[in-house]
Amino acid sequence: MSRTDRLFQLMQALRDLPSPATAHILAQETGVSERTIYRDIDSLRALGAVIDGEAGFGFTLVEDATLPPLGFLPEEIEALVVGLNEVREVGDPALAAAARSALNKLKSRLPEGQSHRLQHAVLSARRFEKPPAPGIDASVLRQAAWEERTVGFDYADAQGAYTTRTADPLSIVFMKTAHCLLAFCHLRNDFRAFRLDRMSNLLVTERSFRPNRIPMLREFKQRLHTENTR
């Protein structure tokens, strides 16, 4: 691991762990020695991060030099908490972890009063019935959509019958109770929505459908809107 990567990892650990975080805990979290932790803490401080604490007591990230100053209206803070907590509740593992990380970053950078409001927000989000787990790695599928690369996968219908599909991934949306891939299906030569929990054996191909994702998605959404209106 490079020194830069190690410092970023330590900064993230300081955001995520309960404060104050001891060198022993930080070392376990980042996979380095306690001696390296002390040295890296000094390096982060030299780069502008305000880190309170000392050896034997623990460390607290007071001000995060890697993030610009932020300011939000009270309603904006509540909206952020609701939105990120909703992602924590219904997102796939990678997105849920990203939402937790984003909340911790905000908490460490906001002014004290706003940070307190974020930590103890009136509004939140909770789902007692979690969506079914994806049958594929959703982060790989998201990347394929961003790169506009055709994917292949096996898909089970409601009766459990499997077909092999090739599709151009356009977007992933949460529909009612499950995450769905909006895509152009080559087998059906039409737009389709595929539940991620019914997908398996995902393969990202080298075939590109760039630059068509945005217009195709716009067309699919317009069709869905028309059908819902009817």
PyRosetta script that sets phi, psi and omega in degrees:
from pyrosetta import init, pose_from_sequence

init()
pose = pose_from_sequence("MSRTDRLFQLMQALRDLPSPATAHILAQETGVSERTIYRDIDSLRALGAVIDGEAGFGFTLVEDATLPPLGFLPEEIEALVVGLNEVREVGDPALAAAARSALNKLKSRLPEGQSHRLQHAVLSARRFEKPPAPGIDASVLRQAAWEERTVGFDYADAQGAYTTRTADPLSIVFMKTAHCLLAFCHLRNDFRAFRLDRMSNLLVTERSFRPNRIPMLREFKQRLHTENTR")
pose.set_psi(1, 133.0)
pose.set_omega(1, 179.3)
pose.set_phi(2, -71.4)
pose.set_psi(2, 162.2)
pose.set_omega(2, 179.3)
pose.set_phi(3, -61.7)
pose.set_psi(3, -40.7)
pose.set_omega(3, 179.7)
pose.set_phi(4, -61.4)
pose.set_psi(4, -46.3)
pose.set_omega(4, 179.1)
pose.set_phi(5, -62.0)
pose.set_psi(5, -38.8)
pose.set_omega(5, -179.1)
pose.set_phi(6, -65.1)
pose.set_psi(6, -40.0)
pose.set_omega(6, 179.4)
pose.set_phi(7, -67.6)
pose.set_psi(7, -40.3)
pose.set_omega(7, 176.8)
pose.set_phi(8, -62.7)
pose.set_psi(8, -41.2)
pose.set_omega(8, 179.9)
pose.set_phi(9, -64.3)
pose.set_psi(9, -41.0)
pose.set_omega(9, 178.3)
pose.set_phi(10, -65.8)
pose.set_psi(10, -41.3)
pose.set_omega(10, 177.8)
pose.set_phi(11, -60.6)
pose.set_psi(11, -41.6)
pose.set_omega(11, 179.4)
pose.set_phi(12, -66.2)
pose.set_psi(12, -38.1)
pose.set_omega(12, 177.9)
pose.set_phi(13, -63.5)
pose.set_psi(13, -38.9)
pose.set_omega(13, 177.8)
pose.set_phi(14, -65.0)
pose.set_psi(14, -32.8)
pose.set_omega(14, 177.1)
pose.set_phi(15, -71.4)
pose.set_psi(15, -40.0)
pose.set_omega(15, -168.8)
pose.set_phi(16, -85.4)
pose.set_psi(16, -36.2)
pose.set_omega(16, -172.8)
pose.set_phi(17, -79.5)
pose.set_psi(17, 150.4)
pose.set_omega(17, 174.6)
pose.set_phi(18, -59.7)
pose.set_psi(18, 141.3)
pose.set_omega(18, -178.4)
pose.set_phi(19, -96.1)
pose.set_psi(19, 146.6)
pose.set_omega(19, -4.9)
pose.set_phi(20, -80.6)
pose.set_psi(20, 143.6)
pose.set_omega(20, 180.0)
pose.set_phi(21, -97.1)
pose.set_psi(21, 123.0)
pose.set_omega(21, -179.0)
pose.set_phi(22, -73.5)
pose.set_psi(22, 161.1)
pose.set_omega(22, 177.9)
pose.set_phi(23, -61.2)
pose.set_psi(23, -35.1)
pose.set_omega(23, 179.6)
pose.set_phi(24, -62.6)
pose.set_psi(24, -46.0)
pose.set_omega(24, -180.0)
pose.set_phi(25, -67.6)
pose.set_psi(25, -42.2)
pose.set_omega(25, 179.2)
pose.set_phi(26, -63.4)
pose.set_psi(26, -37.0)
pose.set_omega(26, 178.4)
pose.set_phi(27, -65.2)
pose.set_psi(27, -42.3)
pose.set_omega(27, 177.7)
pose.set_phi(28, -64.2)
pose.set_psi(28, -39.5)
pose.set_omega(28, -177.3)
pose.set_phi(29, -68.4)
pose.set_psi(29, -35.9)
pose.set_omega(29, -174.1)
pose.set_phi(30, -102.9)
pose.set_psi(30, -9.2)
pose.set_omega(30, 176.3)
pose.set_phi(31, 76.8)
pose.set_psi(31, 28.5)
pose.set_omega(31, 176.9)
pose.set_phi(32, -125.5)
pose.set_psi(32, 178.9)
pose.set_omega(32, 180.0)
pose.set_phi(33, -81.9)
pose.set_psi(33, 161.2)
pose.set_omega(33, 177.0)
pose.set_phi(34, -63.5)
pose.set_psi(34, -34.3)
pose.set_omega(34, 178.1)
pose.set_phi(35, -61.0)
pose.set_psi(35, -40.9)
pose.set_omega(35, 178.0)
pose.set_phi(36, -65.9)
pose.set_psi(36, -36.5)
pose.set_omega(36, 178.1)
pose.set_phi(37, -59.9)
pose.set_psi(37, -47.8)
pose.set_omega(37, 179.9)
pose.set_phi(38, -60.4)
pose.set_psi(38, -41.0)
pose.set_omega(38, 180.0)
pose.set_phi(39, -67.0)
pose.set_psi(39, -40.1)
pose.set_omega(39, -178.9)
pose.set_phi(40, -72.7)
pose.set_psi(40, -32.4)
pose.set_omega(40, 174.8)
pose.set_phi(41, -59.7)
pose.set_psi(41, -44.4)
pose.set_omega(41, 178.2)
pose.set_phi(42, -62.4)
pose.set_psi(42, -38.9)
pose.set_omega(42, 179.6)
pose.set_phi(43, -65.5)
pose.set_psi(43, -42.4)
pose.set_omega(43, 178.8)
pose.set_phi(44, -64.2)
pose.set_psi(44, -40.3)
pose.set_omega(44, 177.9)
pose.set_phi(45, -62.8)
pose.set_psi(45, -39.9)
pose.set_omega(45, 179.5)
pose.set_phi(46, -65.5)
pose.set_psi(46, -28.2)
pose.set_omega(46, 179.2)
pose.set_phi(47, -83.3)
pose.set_psi(47, -5.9)
pose.set_omega(47, 175.1)
pose.set_phi(48, 116.4)
pose.set_psi(48, -6.8)
pose.set_omega(48, 178.7)
pose.set_phi(49, -72.6)
pose.set_psi(49, 134.4)
pose.set_omega(49, 177.7)
pose.set_phi(50, -93.6)
pose.set_psi(50, 106.6)
pose.set_omega(50, -176.8)
pose.set_phi(51, -120.4)
pose.set_psi(51, 116.1)
pose.set_omega(51, -179.7)
pose.set_phi(52, -87.5)
pose.set_psi(52, 150.5)
pose.set_omega(52, 175.4)
pose.set_phi(53, 118.3)
pose.set_psi(53, 179.2)
pose.set_omega(53, -178.1)
pose.set_phi(54, -160.0)
pose.set_psi(54, 172.4)
pose.set_omega(54, 179.5)
pose.set_phi(55, -58.6)
pose.set_psi(55, 135.9)
pose.set_omega(55, 179.2)
pose.set_phi(56, 89.2)
pose.set_psi(56, -15.4)
pose.set_omega(56, 179.8)
pose.set_phi(57, -112.1)
pose.set_psi(57, -45.4)
pose.set_omega(57, -177.1)
pose.set_phi(58, 122.1)
pose.set_psi(58, 171.6)
pose.set_omega(58, -173.6)
pose.set_phi(59, -127.8)
pose.set_psi(59, 143.6)
pose.set_omega(59, 179.0)
pose.set_phi(60, -129.5)
pose.set_psi(60, 128.1)
pose.set_omega(60, 176.5)
pose.set_phi(61, -78.8)
pose.set_psi(61, 111.4)
pose.set_omega(61, -178.2)
pose.set_phi(62, -90.3)
pose.set_psi(62, -45.0)
pose.set_omega(62, -179.6)
pose.set_phi(63, -138.8)
pose.set_psi(63, 128.8)
pose.set_omega(63, -174.4)
pose.set_phi(64, -96.1)
pose.set_psi(64, 111.0)
pose.set_omega(64, -176.7)
pose.set_phi(65, -73.1)
pose.set_psi(65, -13.0)
pose.set_omega(65, -177.9)
pose.set_phi(66, -84.7)
pose.set_psi(66, -7.8)
pose.set_omega(66, 179.9)
pose.set_phi(67, -117.4)
pose.set_psi(67, 141.7)
pose.set_omega(67, 178.4)
pose.set_phi(68, -74.1)
pose.set_psi(68, 162.6)
pose.set_omega(68, 177.7)
pose.set_phi(69, -59.3)
pose.set_psi(69, 142.5)
pose.set_omega(69, -179.0)
pose.set_phi(70, -127.6)
pose.set_psi(70, 149.5)
pose.set_omega(70, 174.2)
pose.set_phi(71, -146.3)
pose.set_psi(71, 133.7)
pose.set_omega(71, -177.5)
pose.set_phi(72, -133.7)
pose.set_psi(72, 150.7)
pose.set_omega(72, 168.7)
pose.set_phi(73, -70.3)
pose.set_psi(73, 155.2)
pose.set_omega(73, 179.4)
pose.set_phi(74, -53.5)
pose.set_psi(74, -41.9)
pose.set_omega(74, -179.8)
pose.set_phi(75, -67.6)
pose.set_psi(75, -31.1)
pose.set_omega(75, 177.9)
pose.set_phi(76, -68.4)
pose.set_psi(76, -37.7)
pose.set_omega(76, 177.1)
pose.set_phi(77, -63.9)
pose.set_psi(77, -44.8)
pose.set_omega(77, 178.0)
pose.set_phi(78, -61.1)
pose.set_psi(78, -40.6)
pose.set_omega(78, 179.7)
pose.set_phi(79, -63.5)
pose.set_psi(79, -41.2)
pose.set_omega(79, 177.9)
pose.set_phi(80, -62.7)
pose.set_psi(80, -43.0)
pose.set_omega(80, -179.9)
pose.set_phi(81, -63.5)
pose.set_psi(81, -46.6)
pose.set_omega(81, 179.9)
pose.set_phi(82, -60.9)
pose.set_psi(82, -48.1)
pose.set_omega(82, -177.1)
pose.set_phi(83, -63.6)
pose.set_psi(83, -47.7)
pose.set_omega(83, -178.2)
pose.set_phi(84, -69.2)
pose.set_psi(84, -35.7)
pose.set_omega(84, 176.1)
pose.set_phi(85, -68.2)
pose.set_psi(85, -33.3)
pose.set_omega(85, 175.6)
pose.set_phi(86, -63.9)
pose.set_psi(86, -41.1)
pose.set_omega(86, 177.5)
pose.set_phi(87, -64.4)
pose.set_psi(87, -38.5)
pose.set_omega(87, 176.7)
pose.set_phi(88, -61.3)
pose.set_psi(88, -33.8)
pose.set_omega(88, -177.2)
pose.set_phi(89, -79.6)
pose.set_psi(89, -40.6)
pose.set_omega(89, -171.8)
pose.set_phi(90, -113.4)
pose.set_psi(90, -9.8)
pose.set_omega(90, -177.0)
pose.set_phi(91, -74.4)
pose.set_psi(91, 160.4)
pose.set_omega(91, 173.2)
pose.set_phi(92, -68.0)
pose.set_psi(92, 167.3)
pose.set_omega(92, -173.3)
pose.set_phi(93, -51.9)
pose.set_psi(93, -42.2)
pose.set_omega(93, -178.3)
pose.set_phi(94, -66.4)
pose.set_psi(94, -42.2)
pose.set_omega(94, 179.8)
pose.set_phi(95, -69.4)
pose.set_psi(95, -39.0)
pose.set_omega(95, 178.6)
pose.set_phi(96, -61.6)
pose.set_psi(96, -41.7)
pose.set_omega(96, 178.1)
pose.set_phi(97, -66.1)
pose.set_psi(97, -38.0)
pose.set_omega(97, 178.5)
pose.set_phi(98, -65.1)
pose.set_psi(98, -37.3)
pose.set_omega(98, 178.6)
pose.set_phi(99, -65.8)
pose.set_psi(99, -42.3)
pose.set_omega(99, 177.0)
pose.set_phi(100, -61.6)
pose.set_psi(100, -43.5)
pose.set_omega(100, -179.8)
pose.set_phi(101, -63.9)
pose.set_psi(101, -41.6)
pose.set_omega(101, -179.8)
pose.set_phi(102, -63.1)
pose.set_psi(102, -41.5)
pose.set_omega(102, 178.0)
pose.set_phi(103, -62.1)
pose.set_psi(103, -41.9)
pose.set_omega(103, 179.9)
pose.set_phi(104, -66.4)
pose.set_psi(104, -37.3)
pose.set_omega(104, 177.7)
pose.set_phi(105, -64.3)
pose.set_psi(105, -44.6)
pose.set_omega(105, 179.0)
pose.set_phi(106, -61.6)
pose.set_psi(106, -43.4)
pose.set_omega(106, -177.3)
pose.set_phi(107, -61.2)
pose.set_psi(107, -37.2)
pose.set_omega(107, -176.0)
pose.set_phi(108, -79.8)
pose.set_psi(108, -15.1)
pose.set_omega(108, -174.9)
pose.set_phi(109, -109.1)
pose.set_psi(109, -23.9)
pose.set_omega(109, -178.6)
pose.set_phi(110, -68.0)
pose.set_psi(110, 153.3)
pose.set_omega(110, 171.4)
pose.set_phi(111, -56.3)
pose.set_psi(111, 156.0)
pose.set_omega(111, -171.4)
pose.set_phi(112, -52.7)
pose.set_psi(112, -45.5)
pose.set_omega(112, -178.0)
pose.set_phi(113, -64.2)
pose.set_psi(113, -42.9)
pose.set_omega(113, -179.6)
pose.set_phi(114, -72.4)
pose.set_psi(114, -34.6)
pose.set_omega(114, 176.5)
pose.set_phi(115, -62.7)
pose.set_psi(115, -40.3)
pose.set_omega(115, 177.4)
pose.set_phi(116, -63.5)
pose.set_psi(116, -41.1)
pose.set_omega(116, 180.0)
pose.set_phi(117, -65.9)
pose.set_psi(117, -38.0)
pose.set_omega(117, 178.3)
pose.set_phi(118, -65.6)
pose.set_psi(118, -43.0)
pose.set_omega(118, -177.1)
pose.set_phi(119, -67.3)
pose.set_psi(119, -30.9)
pose.set_omega(119, -176.7)
pose.set_phi(120, -120.7)
pose.set_psi(120, 41.4)
pose.set_omega(120, -177.2)
pose.set_phi(121, -59.2)
pose.set_psi(121, 145.6)
pose.set_omega(121, 177.8)
pose.set_phi(122, -69.9)
pose.set_psi(122, -40.5)
pose.set_omega(122, -177.7)
pose.set_phi(123, -93.4)
pose.set_psi(123, 149.9)
pose.set_omega(123, 174.8)
pose.set_phi(124, -155.2)
pose.set_psi(124, -171.2)
pose.set_omega(124, 178.7)
pose.set_phi(125, -140.7)
pose.set_psi(125, 136.4)
pose.set_omega(125, -179.9)
pose.set_phi(126, -147.2)
pose.set_psi(126, 132.9)
pose.set_omega(126, 176.2)
pose.set_phi(127, -122.2)
pose.set_psi(127, 126.6)
pose.set_omega(127, -179.0)
pose.set_phi(128, -86.7)
pose.set_psi(128, -18.7)
pose.set_omega(128, 173.9)
pose.set_phi(129, -115.4)
pose.set_psi(129, 105.0)
pose.set_omega(129, -178.2)
pose.set_phi(130, -76.4)
pose.set_psi(130, 149.0)
pose.set_omega(130, 177.7)
pose.set_phi(131, -66.3)
pose.set_psi(131, 154.0)
pose.set_omega(131, 178.7)
pose.set_phi(132, -62.7)
pose.set_psi(132, 147.1)
pose.set_omega(132, -178.3)
pose.set_phi(133, -68.6)
pose.set_psi(133, 140.8)
pose.set_omega(133, 177.3)
pose.set_phi(134, -60.8)
pose.set_psi(134, 146.3)
pose.set_omega(134, 177.0)
pose.set_phi(135, -85.2)
pose.set_psi(135, -5.0)
pose.set_omega(135, -179.8)
pose.set_phi(136, -132.2)
pose.set_psi(136, 173.4)
pose.set_omega(136, 176.8)
pose.set_phi(137, -80.5)
pose.set_psi(137, 106.0)
pose.set_omega(137, -175.0)
pose.set_phi(138, -65.0)
pose.set_psi(138, -30.1)
pose.set_omega(138, 179.8)
pose.set_phi(139, -66.5)
pose.set_psi(139, -35.5)
pose.set_omega(139, 176.3)
pose.set_phi(140, -66.7)
pose.set_psi(140, -40.5)
pose.set_omega(140, 178.6)
pose.set_phi(141, -65.1)
pose.set_psi(141, -41.6)
pose.set_omega(141, 177.8)
pose.set_phi(142, -60.8)
pose.set_psi(142, -42.6)
pose.set_omega(142, -179.6)
pose.set_phi(143, -64.4)
pose.set_psi(143, -38.8)
pose.set_omega(143, 178.1)
pose.set_phi(144, -62.9)
pose.set_psi(144, -38.3)
pose.set_omega(144, 177.8)
pose.set_phi(145, -65.7)
pose.set_psi(145, -44.1)
pose.set_omega(145, 178.2)
pose.set_phi(146, -60.2)
pose.set_psi(146, -41.6)
pose.set_omega(146, -177.7)
pose.set_phi(147, -83.4)
pose.set_psi(147, -3.9)
pose.set_omega(147, 179.7)
pose.set_phi(148, 54.8)
pose.set_psi(148, 55.1)
pose.set_omega(148, 178.4)
pose.set_phi(149, -116.0)
pose.set_psi(149, 134.1)
pose.set_omega(149, 179.7)
pose.set_phi(150, -64.0)
pose.set_psi(150, 142.2)
pose.set_omega(150, -179.9)
pose.set_phi(151, -121.5)
pose.set_psi(151, 157.2)
pose.set_omega(151, 172.8)
pose.set_phi(152, -121.8)
pose.set_psi(152, 149.1)
pose.set_omega(152, 179.3)
pose.set_phi(153, -166.1)
pose.set_psi(153, 162.3)
pose.set_omega(153, 171.8)
pose.set_phi(154, -93.8)
pose.set_psi(154, 141.8)
pose.set_omega(154, -176.4)
pose.set_phi(155, -133.7)
pose.set_psi(155, 132.7)
pose.set_omega(155, 178.9)
pose.set_phi(156, -103.2)
pose.set_psi(156, 130.8)
pose.set_omega(156, 176.8)
pose.set_phi(157, -81.1)
pose.set_psi(157, -174.7)
pose.set_omega(157, -176.0)
pose.set_phi(158, -61.8)
pose.set_psi(158, -25.3)
pose.set_omega(158, 179.5)
pose.set_phi(159, -91.6)
pose.set_psi(159, -2.4)
pose.set_omega(159, 178.1)
pose.set_phi(160, 91.6)
pose.set_psi(160, 5.1)
pose.set_omega(160, 178.7)
pose.set_phi(161, -80.4)
pose.set_psi(161, 133.7)
pose.set_omega(161, -175.5)
pose.set_phi(162, -98.9)
pose.set_psi(162, 142.9)
pose.set_omega(162, 168.5)
pose.set_phi(163, -133.1)
pose.set_psi(163, 153.7)
pose.set_omega(163, 175.8)
pose.set_phi(164, -96.7)
pose.set_psi(164, 126.3)
pose.set_omega(164, -174.9)
pose.set_phi(165, -117.6)
pose.set_psi(165, 150.8)
pose.set_omega(165, 167.2)
pose.set_phi(166, -123.6)
pose.set_psi(166, 131.9)
pose.set_omega(166, -173.3)
pose.set_phi(167, -150.6)
pose.set_psi(167, 156.7)
pose.set_omega(167, 173.4)
pose.set_phi(168, -97.4)
pose.set_psi(168, 109.9)
pose.set_omega(168, -176.3)
pose.set_phi(169, -73.9)
pose.set_psi(169, 129.3)
pose.set_omega(169, -175.9)
pose.set_phi(170, -110.0)
pose.set_psi(170, -43.0)
pose.set_omega(170, -176.8)
pose.set_phi(171, -165.2)
pose.set_psi(171, 155.4)
pose.set_omega(171, 173.4)
pose.set_phi(172, -116.0)
pose.set_psi(172, 124.8)
pose.set_omega(172, -177.0)
pose.set_phi(173, -128.5)
pose.set_psi(173, 154.2)
pose.set_omega(173, 175.5)
pose.set_phi(174, -96.5)
pose.set_psi(174, 113.2)
pose.set_omega(174, -177.1)
pose.set_phi(175, -112.5)
pose.set_psi(175, 109.2)
pose.set_omega(175, 175.7)
pose.set_phi(176, 59.5)
pose.set_psi(176, -78.6)
pose.set_omega(176, -174.2)
pose.set_phi(177, -127.7)
pose.set_psi(177, 0.3)
pose.set_omega(177, -174.9)
pose.set_phi(178, -148.6)
pose.set_psi(178, 155.3)
pose.set_omega(178, 174.2)
pose.set_phi(179, -82.0)
pose.set_psi(179, 137.7)
pose.set_omega(179, -177.7)
pose.set_phi(180, -129.6)
pose.set_psi(180, 143.3)
pose.set_omega(180, 172.3)
pose.set_phi(181, -92.6)
pose.set_psi(181, 122.7)
pose.set_omega(181, 171.0)
pose.set_phi(182, -89.5)
pose.set_psi(182, 124.8)
pose.set_omega(182, -172.3)
pose.set_phi(183, -153.0)
pose.set_psi(183, 164.5)
pose.set_omega(183, 170.5)
pose.set_phi(184, -98.7)
pose.set_psi(184, 114.8)
pose.set_omega(184, -175.6)
pose.set_phi(185, -86.6)
pose.set_psi(185, 123.0)
pose.set_omega(185, 179.6)
pose.set_phi(186, -71.1)
pose.set_psi(186, -32.0)
pose.set_omega(186, -179.8)
pose.set_phi(187, -64.7)
pose.set_psi(187, -44.3)
pose.set_omega(187, -179.0)
pose.set_phi(188, -91.7)
pose.set_psi(188, -8.3)
pose.set_omega(188, -177.4)
pose.set_phi(189, 52.2)
pose.set_psi(189, 44.9)
pose.set_omega(189, -177.3)
pose.set_phi(190, -162.7)
pose.set_psi(190, 169.1)
pose.set_omega(190, 176.3)
pose.set_phi(191, -72.9)
pose.set_psi(191, 142.7)
pose.set_omega(191, 177.8)
pose.set_phi(192, -145.2)
pose.set_psi(192, 156.4)
pose.set_omega(192, 172.5)
pose.set_phi(193, -112.2)
pose.set_psi(193, 124.8)
pose.set_omega(193, -178.0)
pose.set_phi(194, -114.2)
pose.set_psi(194, 127.4)
pose.set_omega(194, 175.5)
pose.set_phi(195, -71.3)
pose.set_psi(195, 131.3)
pose.set_omega(195, -176.7)
pose.set_phi(196, -66.4)
pose.set_psi(196, -28.8)
pose.set_omega(196, -179.7)
pose.set_phi(197, -74.0)
pose.set_psi(197, -12.1)
pose.set_omega(197, 177.8)
pose.set_phi(198, -101.6)
pose.set_psi(198, 1.2)
pose.set_omega(198, 179.5)
pose.set_phi(199, -94.5)
pose.set_psi(199, 149.1)
pose.set_omega(199, 176.4)
pose.set_phi(200, -153.2)
pose.set_psi(200, 165.7)
pose.set_omega(200, 176.0)
pose.set_phi(201, 53.2)
pose.set_psi(201, 51.8)
pose.set_omega(201, -179.8)
pose.set_phi(202, -68.0)
pose.set_psi(202, 135.1)
pose.set_omega(202, 177.0)
pose.set_phi(203, -133.2)
pose.set_psi(203, 124.2)
pose.set_omega(203, 176.3)
pose.set_phi(204, -93.6)
pose.set_psi(204, 122.5)
pose.set_omega(204, -176.6)
pose.set_phi(205, -92.0)
pose.set_psi(205, 174.4)
pose.set_omega(205, 176.5)
pose.set_phi(206, -87.8)
pose.set_psi(206, -4.0)
pose.set_omega(206, -178.0)
pose.set_phi(207, -73.8)
pose.set_psi(207, 126.9)
pose.set_omega(207, -179.3)
pose.set_phi(208, -104.3)
pose.set_psi(208, 139.3)
pose.set_omega(208, 172.8)
pose.set_phi(209, -114.0)
pose.set_psi(209, 18.8)
pose.set_omega(209, 175.2)
pose.set_phi(210, -65.0)
pose.set_psi(210, 140.5)
pose.set_omega(210, 6.9)
pose.set_phi(211, -106.5)
pose.set_psi(211, 49.3)
pose.set_omega(211, -169.0)
pose.set_phi(212, -99.7)
pose.set_psi(212, -4.9)
pose.set_omega(212, -173.3)
pose.set_phi(213, -60.7)
pose.set_psi(213, -47.6)
pose.set_omega(213, -175.7)
pose.set_phi(214, -64.4)
pose.set_psi(214, -50.6)
pose.set_omega(214, 177.9)
pose.set_phi(215, -63.6)
pose.set_psi(215, -35.9)
pose.set_omega(215, 178.0)
pose.set_phi(216, -65.7)
pose.set_psi(216, -42.5)
pose.set_omega(216, 179.4)
pose.set_phi(217, -65.3)
pose.set_psi(217, -39.7)
pose.set_omega(217, 178.6)
pose.set_phi(218, -61.2)
pose.set_psi(218, -42.5)
pose.set_omega(218, 179.5)
pose.set_phi(219, -65.4)
pose.set_psi(219, -41.8)
pose.set_omega(219, 179.9)
pose.set_phi(220, -63.9)
pose.set_psi(220, -45.0)
pose.set_omega(220, -179.6)
pose.set_phi(221, -64.1)
pose.set_psi(221, -37.5)
pose.set_omega(221, 177.6)
pose.set_phi(222, -64.4)
pose.set_psi(222, -39.4)
pose.set_omega(222, 178.1)
pose.set_phi(223, -64.7)
pose.set_psi(223, -43.2)
pose.set_omega(223, 178.2)
pose.set_phi(224, -61.4)
pose.set_psi(224, -40.8)
pose.set_omega(224, 179.2)
pose.set_phi(225, -63.1)
pose.set_psi(225, -43.0)
pose.set_omega(225, 179.8)
pose.set_phi(226, -63.5)
pose.set_psi(226, -42.9)
pose.set_omega(226, -179.3)
pose.set_phi(227, -65.6)
pose.set_psi(227, -39.6)
pose.set_omega(227, 179.2)
pose.set_phi(228, -67.8)
pose.set_psi(228, -35.0)
pose.set_omega(228, 178.0)
pose.set_phi(229, -64.2)
pose.set_psi(229, -38.6)
pose.set_omega(229, 178.7)
pose.set_phi(230, -67.0)
pose.dump_pdb("model.pdb")
